[in-house]
Amino acid sequence: MHLMILAALMWFKQNGIRLVVFENGVGGRADPSNILNPIIACLTEMTLDHQDLLGPTLEDIVADKAAIVKQTTQKLILGSANADVRRLVRDHVANTTIVALTEEYTISGYNDRLNYRSEYHNVAEQPLHTTALFQKQNAGTALAALEALMAYNVPIHWERALNALSHVQIPCRYEKRTFRDGLVLIDGAHNPYEMETLMKAMALDKFIPDRVVLSLTTGRSSLDMLKPLSQLNASFDVIASPFKERRMPKAEIHQAFTDLGLSWTYYDHLDLFLQTSPFKKQQTLITGSLYLAGVLRTYIIDADRKLHIKT
């Protein structure tokens, strides 16, 4: 990671790049990208996640992530709908103007439309490639960041930016794909909060899966991860993480499913699951792990491509 960032910074300098948008990895304080001194910083929604690295409490996590804000930072775009998170961020950030969701800008919208309102713009019925509220929240945060750049005379064409936003498709984040006469929803929700948010998005979208394919990893409770999914009348397939240090013990997974009264099937290897010819003529949810979501997304795309070549 350190070498990748060093290589990127060298490339930026050699090619005269004047504006860089850099995404942190995990947290902020110890992330290698924290050597940067941003003029504008953005924080999206925060919840209990990566607690083994960032700390056990929400305050610990907020403090770690807020460390991306430096003395040089003129504006912080705070894209959290959680009032407690916004309060904690304000406790840790001084001498920087904060532009916060629900305060300096708001978002709303039904289906795949976004309404965005701020001091500078009022956007109505902006088309998106998603119906999920959390993605609309992120889209609003991106628009607020563009407004901050425009305030510093960065030449941004607002209408072109909106047009670009209408074409954005984020892999593995409430992404739908048709495959084998079925519909697959891919979302890498990997903590209990994200799982609850995913369930709310599915309810609004009326997406009811027949099958749930997921991976459960260490660092979070299997029971807490499964609780939001327990209301589904679906079959559950659990695929073990290929990374042994991240693999949730099978006994803990078994206890969580037993506590919730859910039946499930366990696969030690992804190949064993793929031998069952999944995704046929049904609605499938893939979740629990961004790694699993990415691998199965690639499998679906490659298999679909091969099918089209044959036909």
N, C-alpha and C positions, 0 to 999 in steps of 0.2 A: 504494500500500500504506500509506504513512504517513497519507494523508488518510482511508482507510478505518478505520484504527485510531483516529484522532482522533475520527471520527464515532461509532464504536462506544463509545468512552469517554464522550463527551458524552451519548449516549443512555442508557448505564448510569446515569450520574449523575442525569439528568433524570427517570428512571423509578424511582429508588430501588432499583436492583438490588444486592442484598447479597452475592451469590455469583456470581462470573464464572469460567467455564472457558474459557481462552484458548489456542488452538493456535498455535504458532510457524509461521513460513513455512519458510525454509531456514536451518538452523543456529540459533544463539542469540545470539552476541555482537553481530552487526551487524543482527539482525532488528529491525524497528521496534517489535515488541511487547516488546523488552527494557527498555523504560521501566517495565514493571510490576515490582512487588516481591512475588512470590507467597509465600503462607504454605506452600503445597504445590506442589512441582514434579514433573513426570513426564518421564522419558526412556525412550523405547521402544528397540527394537533399533537398533544403529548399525553401519554398515559403510562401505566406501569408496564414496562417492557425492558428487556436487557438489564434486569435488576442486578444480575451478577457482575455487570460491568459499570453500571451507572449509579447504583445504590438502591436500597430497599424501598424508599418512599418517593412519592410524587415530587416532594420538595427537592430531594437529592437529584432526581432526573432533570427537573427544570433548571436547577443550578448548574448542572453539567452542560446542558444544551445552551443555556444562556451565555456560556463562556465564549460563544462565537462573536458576541457583541464586544467591540473594542472601543478605545477612546476615539478612534478615527471614524467610528460608525455614526452616521448622521441620522439614519432612520432604521427602525426595526419594524418589519411587517409581522404582526402577531396573528397568525391564522388559527387561533384556538377558540372553539365555541364554549369551552369550559371556563366559567368565571373564576374558579379556584386557580387554574393554570395562569390566567391573565394576571391575577393578583400576585402570584408567586413570581412571575416574570418581572413585574414592576418592582418587587422587593429587591431583585438582583440586578436590575438595569437602571443606571442613573446617567443623566446628561445625554440621553439619546431620545429623540422623538419617537414615540410608539404609535403606530397605526394599527389599530386592533379590530378584528372581526367583531361584529355586533355593536361596535362603538363608532369608529371612523368609517367603516364600510360594512355593508350588509349584503347577504345573498339569500335568494329564495328561488322557487321555480318548481314546476311540475314536470313529470316525465323527463324528457331529454332537453329541457329548456332551463336556462339560467337567467335570473334577474339579478343585476348587480347595481348597487347605488353607493356613491361616495360624494365627497365634496366636489369632485371634478367631473364625474360622468354618471349617467343614468342609463344603464343598458337593460333592455327588456327583451325577453324571449330569445336570448342568445342560444343557438343550437349547439348541442354537445353530443359526443359519442357515448354518453353514459346517462343513466337515470339515477345513479347513486348520489345521495346528498353529500357524502363525504368527499366525492370527487368534485362536486360543485363548490364545496368549501375550498378545496385546493385551487380550483380554477379562479375563484374570487381572490384568493391570496396572490395568485400570479398576476392578476389584473392590478391589484394594489401595488405590487412590486414594480410593474410597468409605469404606473403613475408616479411612483417615487423617482424612477429613473428620468422620466420626462421633466420632473421638477428640477433636475440637475442638468437640463438641456441635452440629454441624450436623445438623438433624433429617432424617435419611435413613431411610426405611423399607426395610430390607434385602430383605424378601420381594418388595416391589414392584419393587425394583431388579433382582432376579433375573428376575422376570416380564418386565420391560422388555428385559432382555438377551436373552431368548429370542426377541424380535421384531425385534432389530436386524439390518438388512441393509445392508451397506456396499457402495455402488456401486463397481464396477471393482476389487474386491479379492476374488478367488476367487468371482466371481459367476456363477452359471449361469442361462442363459435358453434356453427352447425357442423355436425360430423356423424356419418353413418345413420342418417335419418333421425338423429337426436339433437338435442341442444345442450351444450356444455357451458357452464358458467365457471370461469376461472378467477379466483380471488385469493391472493396470498395472505389473508388475515392470519396472523400468528401470535396474537395475544387475546385475552378474554374481551377487552374493550373492542378491538377490531372485529371479533366474532359477533358481538352484540350489534355493532354497527352494520355488519354485513347482513344479519338477519332482518334488521329494520329495512334495509334497502331491498331485500328480496320480498318482504311483505308488501311494500309500496309498489314494487314491480310485478307482483303476483307470480313470481318465479317459485315453483314448488318442485324441488328435486325428488326423483325417485331413488337416487343413489348419491351417497356422499363419500367422496374419496379424500382422505386426509392423512397427514403425517403429524405426529405429536413429538415435540422435542423438549429437551431439558430447559430449565429456567422459568417454567410456568406450570401451573397445576393442570393436569389432564382433566380433572373434574370441572374446573372453572372454564376450560376451553370447550368442553362438551356440553355444558349446561345450556348455552343458547341454542345449540343444535338439537337438543333433546325433544323439542316440540315437533320436529319433523317426522313424518311417517315415511321413513326412507331406510334403505339398507346402508350399512356403514362398512367401508373397507379402509383399514388402517395399514399404511405402508411404512415400514421401519426406515428411519433415516439412514442413509449410506455412511454417515459420519458417526462412528461409534461413540465419540465423546458427546455427541448431541442426541443420541438415541434415548428416548424415554423407555425405562424398563417396562417390559411387557406386563409384568405383574401389576404395576401401577395403572396402566391403561385398562387392564382387565377389571380392576377394582372400580374404576370410574364408570365403566360401562355397566357393571353390575349394580352400582349405586343408583344409576339412572334408569335401570331396567331396559337397556337397549341391547339388541343383538348386534354382533359385529364379526368381521372376518379379518384375520391378521395375515400379512404377507411379510416375510423376512426380506424379500428382494422385490424390486419394482418389476423385474421380468416375470416373476410368478404371477403378479397381478395382470400384466398385459396379456398373458396366455389365456385369460378368461374372456378375451374379446370384449372389452368394456365399451360403454358409450352407445351401444346399439339401441335405436328407437326408444330412447328415454331421455329424461332431463337429469343431468348429472352436475353436481357441485364438486369442484376441486378446491381444497382450501387447507389451512393449517400450517403451511410452509411455503415460502416463496420459492425455495429450491424445488420442491415437488411440483408446484404450479408451473414453474419454468420448464422443467423436464417434460411434463405431460403436455404442455402447450406445444413444445417442439415436436413431440411424438405425433400429436394430432395434425399439425401443419404438414409434417413430412409424409404421414400416411395419406392425407388428403391429396397432396401433390402427386404421389405415386398412383393413386386411384384415378386421378384425372389424366395422367399420362397414358395409363392402360386403356382408358375409354376414348 
